[in-house]
Amino acid sequence: MTKEDTISLCKLEKNQLAVIVAITAGDKSAKRLADMGLTPNTHIQILRKTLFCGPIEIKARESNLILGKGLAKKILVKKL
């Protein structure tokens, strides 16, 4: 997989399916995301999003989660 295959979670469209490839956050944010079940190889779906990468609602591991812009930008995904 090349870097061109990955995009920020913010760039996905509503109802788009993807898999998490990497978390580019610091230790504290990465732990917070891991505690929510957002780790590499986790499949996600975009449920709702606002303009300009505001809060995003996703479905991951049978749970609905809302992520702010800062955390969402630190999650790199590959479209499915």
Stockholm file with secondary structure:
# STOCKHOLM 1.0

chainA/1-80         MTKEDTISLCKLEKNQLAVIVAITAGDKSAKRLADMGLTPNTHIQILRKTLFCGPIEIKARESNLILGKGLAKKILVKKL
#=GR chainA/1-80 SS CCGGGCEEGGGCCTTCEEEEEEECSCHHHHHHHHHTTCCTTCEEEEEEECGGGCCEEEEETTEEEEECHHHHHTEEEEEC
#=GC SS_cons        CCGGGCEEGGGCCTTCEEEEEEECSCHHHHHHHHHTTCCTTCEEEEEEECGGGCCEEEEETTEEEEECHHHHHTEEEEEC
//
